[in-house]
Amino acid sequence: MKTFLIDDDPLANYLTKRLLRIEQFSTTISTFESAEAALAVLLQQPPAETPAVIFLDLNMPLMNGWQFLDALAPHENLLRGHCHIFILTSSLALTDMEKAKTYALVTRLIHKPIDRLEIQAIYSQLQGERPA
């Protein structure tokens, strides 16, 4: 399974990546400190190489998480069912939770920092969706 981490905080990326490796969550983990860079790589991927999971921070300079999701909207049909986006945020705003529900590609909003139990639950959920 391929995973993208998109967060402008290098320490957050490092810690999340390390936890994903400990939990053997992904075979490939790519980190991006800007949503623009992640978007450019994502849109160049052949469909078979699309990441199964994207962990997306909301609060980033230049292009924030919402703008990243808006930029993906024209590609939603190609990504739906193949790419699950989990928003990672330190925000406790209910408006963020409600807004996240309006994006078909967003599977869930998770409060930072992500922990082992959350990663295990996501992994189990994704394994349950795969055909036997």
Order of alpha helices (4+ residues) and beta strands (2+ residues): beta-alpha-beta-alpha-beta-alpha-alpha-beta-alpha-beta-alpha
